[in-house]
Amino acid sequence: MSALLRRTKKKPADRVVTLVGKPGCHLCDDARLVVRAVCEETGASWVEKDITQDEALYKEYWEQIPVVLIDDEQHTFWRVDPARLRTALGTQSKPG
């Protein structure tokens, strides 16, 4: 059986969103607003990591920040689409 078929669907409250960025990054500021709002709305938890304080994150993501990870897997970078993030967390898009 495929690993994809064996995965159990997690509830948004069981998901962790990680925002990888750095101080003084205006795209990171924009991404933080989206991540915070979507996580508050869905019940997902979120953390923020600073690439200037973590050499491994810096090496992997320095050209892509801000980067959003969901459960340690890359979801997106540069701009965060709230509807796409909600969908990835297993919730429906907020009505227009």
matplotlib code that plots the C-alpha trace (Angstrom):
import matplotlib.pyplot as plt

x = [0.0, 1.3, 2.5, 0.0, -2.9, -1.6, -1.5, -4.2, -5.8, -4.8, -7.1, -5.9, -5.4, -2.9, -0.8, 2.2, 2.9, 6.5, 7.3, 11.0, 12.2, 14.5, 14.2, 13.7, 12.1, 8.9, 7.7, 8.2, 6.1, 3.3, 3.6, 3.4, 0.1, -1.4, 0.0, -1.1, -4.7, -5.1, -3.8, -6.0, -9.0, -8.2, -6.8, -3.4, -0.4, 2.5, 6.1, 8.5, 12.2, 14.9, 17.3, 20.0, 20.0, 20.0, 22.8, 20.9, 17.8, 20.0, 21.7, 18.4, 16.1, 18.1, 17.0, 13.3, 12.3, 9.7, 9.2, 6.1, 6.4, 3.5, 4.6, 8.2, 7.4, 7.7, 4.3, 5.2, 7.7, 7.8, 4.1, 1.5, -2.0, -4.4, -6.9, -4.2, -2.9, -6.4, -6.8, -3.4, -4.5, -7.6, -10.2, -12.3, -11.5, -13.2, -16.2, -15.5]
y = [0.0, 3.5, 5.7, 8.3, 5.9, 4.9, 8.4, 9.4, 12.7, 15.1, 17.6, 21.2, 21.4, 18.5, 20.4, 22.6, 25.5, 26.8, 30.2, 30.5, 34.1, 36.8, 40.2, 43.1, 41.0, 42.7, 39.5, 37.7, 40.3, 39.8, 36.0, 36.2, 38.0, 35.4, 32.4, 33.9, 34.6, 31.2, 29.3, 31.2, 30.5, 26.8, 25.9, 24.9, 25.8, 27.8, 28.7, 31.1, 30.4, 32.9, 31.7, 34.1, 32.0, 28.5, 27.5, 24.5, 26.6, 29.3, 26.9, 25.3, 28.4, 31.6, 32.3, 31.4, 33.3, 33.5, 29.7, 28.0, 24.4, 22.2, 19.4, 20.0, 19.7, 22.7, 24.2, 27.4, 30.3, 34.0, 34.7, 32.8, 32.3, 32.0, 29.8, 27.4, 27.3, 26.6, 23.8, 22.3, 22.3, 20.4, 23.2, 24.9, 28.3, 31.2, 32.5, 35.7]
z = [0.0, -0.8, 2.0, 0.9, 1.4, 4.9, 6.1, 8.6, 8.2, 11.0, 12.5, 12.1, 15.9, 15.6, 12.9, 13.5, 11.1, 11.1, 9.6, 8.7, 8.2, 9.5, 11.2, 8.9, 6.1, 4.9, 3.2, 6.5, 8.2, 5.7, 6.0, 9.8, 9.6, 7.3, 9.3, 12.6, 11.4, 9.7, 12.7, 15.1, 12.8, 12.4, 15.8, 14.3, 16.3, 14.8, 15.6, 14.1, 13.4, 12.6, 9.9, 11.2, 14.4, 12.8, 10.4, 9.0, 8.2, 6.7, 4.3, 3.2, 2.9, 2.7, -0.9, -0.2, 3.0, 4.2, 4.1, 5.6, 6.8, 7.9, 10.2, 9.0, 5.3, 3.0, 2.1, 0.4, 0.2, -0.5, -0.3, 1.7, 0.3, 3.2, 1.3, 0.2, 3.8, 5.2, 2.6, 3.5, 7.1, 6.2, 6.5, 4.0, 2.7, 4.5, 2.6, 0.6]

ax = plt.figure().add_subplot(projection="3d")
ax.plot(x, y, z, "-o")
ax.set_aspect("equal")
plt.show()
